[in-house]
Amino acid sequence: MNVEVRPLAEITQQAIEILYRELGVVETVRFLSQFTPGYGNYTEERESLFEGLTLDQALAAMKKTGGPGSA
């Protein structure tokens, strides 16, 4: 049994075309974005952003801006 091994880039292109045809642009982008690893170093950014901030202060800021738990 001979199986043609196609380049991954070719398979990826075909998959994106199928997704686009079946789901449309917006839903295709939403689907693909879940596999994007992002960038930067969240641990370093978090430490920098929240340095010296207590949990009570963070919760108060979230409530003030309408963040999670503000209801």
Backbone as CSV, one residue per row, in Angstrom:
resi,resn,N_x,N_y,N_z,CA_x,CA_y,CA_z,C_x,C_y,C_z
1,MET,0.846,-1.186,0.000,0.000,0.000,0.000,0.886,1.241,0.000
2,ASN,0.745,2.050,-1.024,1.487,3.305,-1.124,0.596,4.458,-0.694
3,VAL,1.102,5.242,0.224,0.378,6.415,0.681,1.228,7.634,0.380
4,GLU,0.633,8.571,-0.331,1.346,9.804,-0.644,1.361,10.688,0.598
5,VAL,2.541,11.082,1.001,2.676,11.971,2.148,2.806,13.391,1.614
6,ARG,1.783,14.182,1.878,1.783,15.564,1.406,2.436,16.460,2.458
7,PRO,3.000,17.568,2.051,3.590,18.502,3.004,2.514,19.054,3.949
8,LEU,2.900,19.264,5.194,1.965,19.769,6.188,1.384,21.122,5.784
9,ALA,2.179,21.962,5.147,1.689,23.269,4.703,0.532,23.112,3.709
10,GLU,0.617,22.124,2.863,-0.446,21.868,1.881,-1.724,21.399,2.581
11,ILE,-1.585,20.529,3.536,-2.739,20.038,4.300,-3.381,21.176,5.085
12,THR,-2.538,22.005,5.689,-3.044,23.149,6.456,-3.820,24.097,5.560
13,GLN,-3.296,24.399,4.386,-3.977,25.280,3.450,-5.335,24.705,3.043
14,GLN,-5.383,23.422,2.774,-6.649,22.788,2.391,-7.646,22.844,3.546
15,ALA,-7.172,22.593,4.753,-8.063,22.625,5.921,-8.639,24.020,6.135
16,ILE,-7.812,25.045,5.972,-8.294,26.417,6.141,-9.328,26.753,5.074
17,GLU,-9.087,26.326,3.848,-10.061,26.560,2.773,-11.396,25.890,3.075
18,ILE,-11.357,24.681,3.602,-12.600,23.959,3.955,-13.323,24.680,5.086
19,LEU,-12.573,25.062,6.111,-13.183,25.798,7.228,-13.828,27.087,6.727
20,TYR,-13.107,27.837,5.898,-13.627,29.092,5.362,-14.911,28.864,4.571
21,ARG,-14.907,27.854,3.731,-16.078,27.548,2.901,-17.277,27.148,3.764
22,GLU,-17.035,26.349,4.780,-18.131,25.815,5.594,-18.563,26.741,6.735
23,LEU,-17.624,27.512,7.283,-17.924,28.324,8.465,-17.937,29.825,8.209
24,GLY,-17.261,30.266,7.161,-17.121,31.698,6.921,-15.857,32.227,7.597
25,VAL,-15.533,33.467,7.269,-14.287,34.059,7.747,-14.256,34.189,9.267
26,VAL,-15.286,34.778,9.836,-15.282,35.068,11.277,-15.153,33.799,12.099
27,GLU,-15.957,32.808,11.806,-15.916,31.571,12.588,-14.617,30.803,12.360
28,THR,-14.055,30.891,11.156,-12.767,30.248,10.893,-11.680,30.891,11.738
29,VAL,-11.653,32.209,11.774,-10.659,32.911,12.587,-10.844,32.581,14.059
30,ARG,-12.073,32.561,14.532,-12.330,32.213,15.939,-11.830,30.809,16.248
31,PHE,-12.087,29.877,15.347,-11.646,28.501,15.546,-10.129,28.421,15.585
32,LEU,-9.465,29.031,14.626,-8.005,28.945,14.543,-7.319,29.682,15.692
33,SER,-7.934,30.734,16.202,-7.292,31.518,17.262,-7.125,30.734,18.554
34,GLN,-7.909,29.699,18.749,-7.762,28.909,19.974,-6.471,28.103,19.979
35,PHE,-5.827,27.968,18.830,-4.583,27.216,18.746,-3.349,28.118,18.713
36,THR,-3.561,29.428,18.815,-2.451,30.374,18.803,-1.896,30.495,20.223
37,PRO,-0.613,30.257,20.397,-0.048,30.256,21.746,0.079,31.631,22.376
38,GLY,-0.054,32.687,21.617,0.124,34.019,22.176,1.592,34.399,22.175
39,TYR,1.925,35.415,22.943,3.301,35.877,22.962,3.602,36.486,24.326
40,GLY,4.852,36.729,24.585,5.257,37.352,25.835,5.393,36.324,26.953
41,ASN,5.642,36.839,28.138,5.797,36.001,29.325,4.773,36.461,30.351
42,TYR,3.669,35.734,30.450,2.576,36.141,31.326,3.025,36.245,32.779
43,THR,3.891,35.342,33.218,4.329,35.366,34.611,5.047,36.672,34.924
44,GLU,5.961,37.078,34.062,6.673,38.338,34.282,5.721,39.532,34.200
45,GLU,4.832,39.522,33.231,3.882,40.628,33.086,2.970,40.723,34.298
46,ARG,2.487,39.594,34.778,1.598,39.563,35.939,2.307,40.121,37.168
47,GLU,3.544,39.688,37.386,4.297,40.170,38.538,4.502,41.675,38.455
48,SER,4.769,42.180,37.261,4.977,43.612,37.066,3.673,44.393,37.263
49,LEU,2.586,43.892,36.695,1.305,44.591,36.769,0.723,44.635,38.176
50,PHE,0.865,43.548,38.903,0.188,43.428,40.190,1.112,43.502,41.395
51,GLU,2.329,43.965,41.174,3.298,44.061,42.259,2.766,44.980,43.361
52,GLY,2.727,44.471,44.575,2.281,45.259,45.723,0.775,45.391,45.846
53,LEU,0.013,44.785,44.957,-1.447,44.879,44.977,-2.016,43.732,45.804
54,THR,-2.860,44.069,46.759,-3.485,43.021,47.567,-4.681,42.443,46.825
55,LEU,-5.153,41.307,47.283,-6.330,40.683,46.683,-7.545,41.602,46.821
56,ASP,-7.707,42.221,47.987,-8.841,43.127,48.194,-8.788,44.315,47.229
57,GLN,-7.589,44.848,47.001,-7.444,45.960,46.058,-7.784,45.518,44.634
58,ALA,-7.339,44.337,44.250,-7.625,43.816,42.911,-9.121,43.601,42.731
59,LEU,-9.765,43.026,43.734,-11.212,42.795,43.656,-11.979,44.109,43.582
60,ALA,-11.550,45.096,44.361,-12.210,46.405,44.334,-12.066,47.045,42.952
61,ALA,-10.894,46.926,42.353,-10.686,47.496,41.015,-11.543,46.782,39.980
62,MET,-11.671,45.473,40.106,-12.512,44.719,39.171,-13.968,45.137,39.295
63,LYS,-14.443,45.303,40.512,-15.834,45.717,40.713,-16.078,47.112,40.165
64,LYS,-15.089,47.980,40.346,-15.217,49.363,39.881,-15.300,49.450,38.356
65,THR,-14.540,48.585,37.673,-14.503,48.623,36.206,-15.483,47.675,35.543
66,GLY,-16.247,46.920,36.345,-17.212,45.995,35.762,-16.621,44.677,35.370
67,GLY,-15.496,44.304,35.981,-14.856,43.030,35.688,-15.631,41.870,36.288
68,PRO,-15.099,40.673,36.163,-15.752,39.478,36.698,-16.057,39.643,38.187
69,GLY,-17.228,39.249,38.592,-17.605,39.318,40.004,-18.138,40.669,40.426
70,SER,-18.341,41.580,39.467,-18.774,42.935,39.833,-20.274,43.035,40.042
71,ALA,-21.010,42.024,39.648,-22.479,42.078,39.747,-22.952,41.897,41.169
